[in-house]
């Protein structure tokens, strides 16, 4: 079905309307989660027809899923870039990655909760289909590749400037379990301390200085644990 508004009527380039809707929804999800997404308000603000939502996304639920995947992809891309930009030391690189992740969670609690509590996004299991699962898996692989690089950097005692794969000469099979351990530990800590989930409030809002101290202490303890594990690999 052709949307009721043409690109000229909306004031946005046709492809630009899709991106503008995604960005507007992502901004609202970041702060307050799906309840903050009122499509009528967003369409009014952007001066686009609500029919464009159905045309581009097939409805509100798929739009929310698309926005979450889009924001997750941006997170991983920017986090990897921030990681590899640090060249002073392997420890500095590791700390930079976790500062980025904690800070992102503090400013995107709504999306963080949707990524980690999928029932919020897909309560009856009809939205996250094979297409979204495949895209999410690709994003996760990029995330793990960046994280594996920081672990390998600590092991080799020098920064690494690219995502690590199993074929990379700097990789060791033992890094897989360590990467999974660090990923789950860091995700849990970031979500607990700064996220938006049932039963707690964001520490980052109430006590930002304490959050920074806990974040850095947590990261230092992870590094110490990894160095202990490395001793058995050498």
Sine and cosine of phi, psi and omega as CSV:
sin_phi,cos_phi,sin_psi,cos_psi,sin_omega,cos_omega
0.00,0.00,0.70,-0.71,0.01,-1.00
-0.98,0.21,0.74,-0.67,-0.01,-1.00
-0.87,0.49,0.44,-0.90,-0.04,-1.00
-0.91,0.41,-0.50,0.86,-0.03,-1.00
-0.97,-0.23,0.62,-0.78,0.13,-0.99
-1.00,0.00,0.24,-0.97,0.04,-1.00
-0.84,0.54,-0.59,0.81,0.00,-1.00
-0.91,0.40,-0.60,0.80,-0.03,-1.00
-0.94,0.35,-0.57,0.82,-0.05,-1.00
-0.98,0.19,-0.34,0.94,-0.06,-1.00
0.99,0.14,-0.01,1.00,0.04,-1.00
-0.88,-0.48,0.56,-0.83,0.17,-0.99
-0.85,0.53,0.56,-0.83,-0.15,-0.99
-0.84,0.54,-0.74,0.68,0.07,-1.00
-0.93,0.37,-0.52,0.86,0.03,-1.00
-0.91,0.41,-0.48,0.88,0.03,-1.00
-0.90,0.44,-0.66,0.75,0.01,-1.00
-0.88,0.48,-0.73,0.68,-0.02,-1.00
-0.92,0.39,-0.63,0.78,0.00,-1.00
-0.89,0.45,-0.65,0.76,0.04,-1.00
-0.90,0.43,-0.71,0.71,0.01,-1.00
-0.86,0.51,-0.72,0.70,-0.03,-1.00
-0.90,0.43,-0.66,0.75,-0.01,-1.00
-0.91,0.42,-0.67,0.74,0.03,-1.00
-0.92,0.40,-0.67,0.74,0.02,-1.00
-0.87,0.50,-0.64,0.77,0.01,-1.00
-0.90,0.44,-0.63,0.78,0.01,-1.00
-0.96,0.27,-0.65,0.76,0.04,-1.00
-0.88,0.48,-0.63,0.78,-0.07,-1.00
-0.83,0.56,-0.66,0.75,-0.10,-0.99
-1.00,0.04,-0.70,0.71,-0.21,-0.98
-0.76,-0.65,0.07,1.00,0.04,-1.00
0.98,0.18,-0.14,-0.99,-0.16,-0.99
-0.90,0.44,-0.44,0.90,-0.01,-1.00
-0.91,0.42,-0.35,0.94,-0.01,-1.00
-0.99,0.14,-0.15,0.99,-0.06,-1.00
-1.00,-0.02,0.98,-0.19,0.08,-1.00
-0.94,-0.35,0.96,-0.27,-0.16,-0.99
-0.88,0.48,-0.60,0.80,0.00,-1.00
-0.87,0.50,-0.66,0.75,0.01,-1.00
-0.92,0.40,-0.67,0.74,-0.02,-1.00
-0.90,0.43,-0.71,0.71,0.00,-1.00
-0.90,0.44,-0.62,0.78,0.04,-1.00
-0.90,0.43,-0.69,0.72,-0.01,-1.00
-0.89,0.46,-0.63,0.77,-0.04,-1.00
-1.00,0.05,-0.17,0.99,-0.06,-1.00
0.87,0.50,0.75,0.66,0.07,-1.00
-0.82,-0.58,0.38,-0.93,0.03,-1.00
-0.97,0.26,0.66,-0.75,0.10,-1.00
-0.84,0.54,-0.39,0.92,0.02,-1.00
-0.89,0.46,-0.42,0.91,0.01,-1.00
-0.92,0.40,-0.49,0.87,0.04,-1.00
-0.89,0.46,-0.74,0.68,0.02,-1.00
-0.92,0.39,-0.60,0.80,-0.02,-1.00
-0.90,0.44,-0.73,0.68,-0.08,-1.00
-0.99,0.10,-0.53,0.85,-0.17,-0.99
-0.83,-0.56,-0.27,0.96,0.01,-1.00
0.99,0.14,0.18,0.98,0.03,-1.00
0.72,-0.69,0.14,-0.99,-0.09,-1.00
-0.90,0.43,-0.69,0.72,-0.08,-1.00
-0.88,0.47,-0.71,0.71,0.01,-1.00
-0.94,0.35,-0.52,0.85,0.09,-1.00
-0.89,0.46,-0.70,0.72,0.03,-1.00
-0.88,0.47,-0.70,0.72,0.01,-1.00
-0.89,0.46,-0.69,0.72,0.01,-1.00
-0.88,0.47,-0.66,0.75,-0.01,-1.00
-0.91,0.42,-0.65,0.76,0.01,-1.00
-0.90,0.44,-0.71,0.70,0.02,-1.00
-0.88,0.47,-0.67,0.74,0.00,-1.00
-0.88,0.47,-0.71,0.70,-0.01,-1.00
-0.93,0.36,-0.58,0.81,0.04,-1.00
-0.90,0.43,-0.67,0.74,0.03,-1.00
-0.88,0.47,-0.67,0.74,0.03,-1.00
-0.89,0.45,-0.67,0.75,0.03,-1.00
-0.83,0.56,-0.79,0.62,-0.08,-1.00
-0.91,0.41,-0.67,0.74,0.01,-1.00
-0.88,0.48,-0.73,0.68,-0.03,-1.00
-0.95,0.32,-0.59,0.81,0.02,-1.00
-0.92,0.39,-0.67,0.75,0.06,-1.00
-0.90,0.45,-0.66,0.75,0.01,-1.00
-0.88,0.47,-0.68,0.73,0.03,-1.00
-0.90,0.43,-0.60,0.80,0.02,-1.00
-0.90,0.45,-0.78,0.62,-0.11,-0.99
-0.97,0.25,-0.23,0.97,0.04,-1.00
-0.96,0.27,-0.31,0.95,-0.02,-1.00
-1.00,0.06,0.86,-0.51,-0.05,-1.00
-0.84,-0.54,0.08,1.00,-0.08,-1.00
-0.95,0.32,-0.69,0.72,0.02,-1.00
-0.26,-0.97,0.29,-0.96,0.03,-1.00
-0.90,0.43,-0.63,0.78,0.01,-1.00
-0.91,0.41,-0.67,0.74,0.04,-1.00
-0.87,0.48,-0.62,0.78,0.01,-1.00
-0.90,0.43,-0.69,0.73,0.02,-1.00
-0.89,0.46,-0.72,0.69,0.02,-1.00
-0.89,0.46,-0.64,0.77,-0.02,-1.00
-0.89,0.46,-0.64,0.77,0.00,-1.00
-0.90,0.44,-0.68,0.74,-0.06,-1.00
-0.97,0.22,-0.51,0.86,0.14,-0.99
-0.88,0.47,-0.68,0.73,0.00,-1.00
-0.88,0.47,-0.71,0.71,-0.05,-1.00
-0.91,0.41,-0.68,0.73,0.01,-1.00
-0.91,0.40,-0.69,0.72,-0.01,-1.00
-0.91,0.42,-0.64,0.77,0.04,-1.00
-0.89,0.46,-0.69,0.72,0.00,-1.00
-0.89,0.46,-0.60,0.80,0.00,-1.00
-0.91,0.41,-0.54,0.84,-0.03,-1.00
-0.99,-0.13,-0.12,0.99,0.01,-1.00
-0.77,-0.64,0.74,0.68,-0.08,-1.00
-0.89,0.46,-0.54,0.84,-0.01,-1.00
-0.92,0.40,-0.68,0.73,0.01,-1.00
-0.95,0.31,-0.63,0.77,0.03,-1.00
-0.84,0.54,-0.68,0.73,-0.01,-1.00
-0.92,0.40,-0.56,0.83,0.00,-1.00
-0.96,0.28,-0.54,0.84,0.05,-1.00
-0.94,0.35,-0.58,0.81,-0.12,-0.99
-0.98,-0.19,-0.22,0.98,0.08,-1.00
-0.78,-0.62,0.98,0.20,-0.19,-0.98
-0.90,0.44,-0.33,0.94,0.03,-1.00
-0.91,0.42,-0.36,0.93,0.06,-1.00
-0.92,0.40,-0.63,0.78,-0.02,-1.00
-1.00,0.09,-0.59,0.81,-0.14,-0.99
-0.71,-0.70,0.94,0.35,-0.14,-0.99
-0.89,0.46,-0.44,0.90,-0.03,-1.00
-0.90,-0.43,0.17,0.98,0.10,-1.00
0.94,0.34,0.56,0.83,-0.03,-1.00
-0.91,-0.41,-0.15,0.99,-0.10,-1.00
-0.99,-0.14,-0.72,0.69,-0.06,-1.00
-0.98,0.21,0.99,0.13,-0.04,-1.00
-1.00,0.00,-0.16,-0.99,-0.07,-1.00
-0.88,0.48,-0.59,0.81,0.00,-1.00
-0.88,0.48,-0.76,0.65,-0.01,-1.00
-0.92,0.38,-0.61,0.80,0.01,-1.00
-0.89,0.45,-0.65,0.76,0.01,-1.00
-0.91,0.41,-0.67,0.74,0.01,-1.00
-0.92,0.39,-0.66,0.75,0.03,-1.00
-0.89,0.45,-0.62,0.78,0.01,-1.00
-0.90,0.43,-0.63,0.78,0.03,-1.00
-0.90,0.43,-0.66,0.75,0.04,-1.00
-0.90,0.43,-0.68,0.73,0.00,-1.00
-0.89,0.46,-0.63,0.78,0.04,-1.00
-0.88,0.47,-0.64,0.77,0.04,-1.00
-0.92,0.40,-0.63,0.78,0.05,-1.00
-0.88,0.47,-0.74,0.67,-0.01,-1.00
-0.92,0.39,-0.52,0.86,0.06,-1.00
-0.91,0.41,-0.64,0.77,0.06,-1.00
-0.93,0.36,-0.65,0.76,0.02,-1.00
-0.93,0.38,-0.66,0.75,0.05,-1.00
-0.86,0.52,-0.58,0.81,0.02,-1.00
-0.89,0.46,-0.64,0.77,-0.01,-1.00
-0.94,0.35,-0.55,0.83,0.04,-1.00
-0.94,0.34,-0.70,0.71,0.05,-1.00
-0.90,0.44,-0.58,0.81,0.02,-1.00
-0.88,0.47,-0.67,0.74,0.06,-1.00
-0.89,0.45,-0.66,0.75,-0.02,-1.00
-0.90,0.44,-0.70,0.71,-0.04,-1.00
-1.00,0.02,-0.06,1.00,0.04,-1.00
0.86,0.51,0.68,0.73,0.12,-0.99
-0.31,-0.95,0.57,-0.82,-0.02,-1.00
-0.89,0.46,0.48,-0.88,0.06,-1.00
-0.85,-0.52,0.65,-0.76,-0.16,-0.99
-0.94,-0.34,0.43,0.90,-0.01,-1.00
-0.41,-0.91,0.37,-0.93,0.08,-1.00
-0.89,0.46,0.60,-0.80,-0.04,-1.00
-0.98,-0.18,0.69,-0.73,0.11,-0.99
-0.86,-0.51,0.16,-0.99,-0.02,-1.00
-0.91,0.42,-0.33,0.94,-0.01,-1.00
-1.00,0.05,-0.16,0.99,-0.06,-1.00
-0.95,0.32,0.68,-0.73,0.00,-1.00
-0.89,0.46,-0.34,0.94,0.03,-1.00
-0.99,0.12,-0.15,0.99,-0.08,-1.00
-1.00,0.08,0.53,-0.85,0.16,-0.99
-0.77,-0.64,0.60,-0.80,-0.04,-1.00
-0.82,0.57,-0.52,0.85,-0.01,-1.00
-0.91,0.42,-0.31,0.95,0.00,-1.00
-0.92,0.38,-0.37,0.93,-0.06,-1.00
-0.88,0.47,-0.77,0.64,0.00,-1.00
-0.91,0.42,-0.63,0.78,0.01,-1.00
-0.91,0.41,-0.63,0.78,0.03,-1.00
-0.89,0.45,-0.70,0.72,0.01,-1.00
-0.89,0.46,-0.68,0.73,0.01,-1.00
-0.88,0.47,-0.74,0.67,-0.02,-1.00
-0.91,0.41,-0.66,0.75,-0.02,-1.00
-0.87,0.50,-0.74,0.67,-0.01,-1.00
-0.93,0.38,-0.64,0.77,0.01,-1.00
-0.90,0.44,-0.73,0.68,-0.05,-1.00
-0.93,0.37,-0.65,0.76,0.02,-1.00
-0.88,0.47,-0.71,0.70,0.01,-1.00
-0.89,0.46,-0.69,0.73,-0.02,-1.00
-0.92,0.40,-0.70,0.72,-0.02,-1.00
-0.89,0.45,-0.70,0.71,-0.02,-1.00
-0.92,0.38,-0.65,0.76,-0.02,-1.00
-0.91,0.41,-0.68,0.73,-0.09,-1.00
-0.98,0.18,-0.55,0.83,-0.14,-0.99
-0.81,-0.59,-0.12,0.99,-0.11,-0.99
-0.99,0.15,-0.08,-1.00,-0.02,-1.00
-0.82,-0.57,0.99,-0.12,-0.08,-1.00
-0.56,-0.83,0.28,-0.96,-0.09,-1.00
-0.85,0.52,0.65,-0.76,0.17,-0.99
1.00,-0.05,-0.07,1.00,0.01,-1.00
-0.44,-0.90,0.30,-0.95,0.08,-1.00
-0.92,-0.38,0.29,-0.96,-0.08,-1.00
-0.95,0.31,0.87,-0.50,0.05,-1.00
-0.91,0.42,-0.50,0.87,-0.04,-1.00
-0.90,0.44,-0.48,0.88,0.00,-1.00
-0.99,0.16,-0.69,0.73,-0.10,-1.00
-0.99,0.16,-0.68,0.73,-0.08,-1.00
-0.71,-0.71,0.95,0.30,-0.07,-1.00
-0.88,0.47,-0.58,0.82,0.00,-1.00
-0.92,0.38,-0.65,0.76,0.04,-1.00
-0.90,0.43,-0.64,0.77,0.03,-1.00
-0.85,0.52,-0.73,0.68,-0.02,-1.00
-0.87,0.50,-0.65,0.76,0.01,-1.00
-0.91,0.42,-0.72,0.69,0.01,-1.00
-0.90,0.43,-0.63,0.77,0.02,-1.00
-0.87,0.49,-0.75,0.66,-0.05,-1.00
-0.93,0.36,-0.60,0.80,0.04,-1.00
-0.91,0.41,-0.68,0.74,0.04,-1.00
-0.87,0.50,-0.72,0.70,-0.02,-1.00
-0.90,0.43,-0.65,0.76,0.02,-1.00
-0.90,0.44,-0.61,0.80,0.03,-1.00
-0.93,0.37,-0.59,0.80,0.08,-1.00
-0.89,0.46,-0.69,0.73,0.02,-1.00
-0.88,0.47,-0.68,0.73,0.01,-1.00
-0.89,0.46,-0.66,0.75,0.02,-1.00
-0.90,0.44,-0.67,0.74,0.01,-1.00
-0.89,0.45,-0.67,0.75,0.01,-1.00
-0.90,0.44,-0.57,0.82,0.08,-1.00
-0.90,0.44,-0.69,0.73,0.02,-1.00
-0.92,0.39,-0.57,0.82,-0.02,-1.00
-0.89,0.46,-0.50,0.87,-0.06,-1.00
-0.85,0.53,-0.53,0.85,-0.01,-1.00
-0.99,0.11,-0.14,0.99,-0.02,-1.00
-0.99,-0.12,-0.23,0.97,-0.10,-1.00
-1.00,0.03,0.00,0.00,0.00,0.00
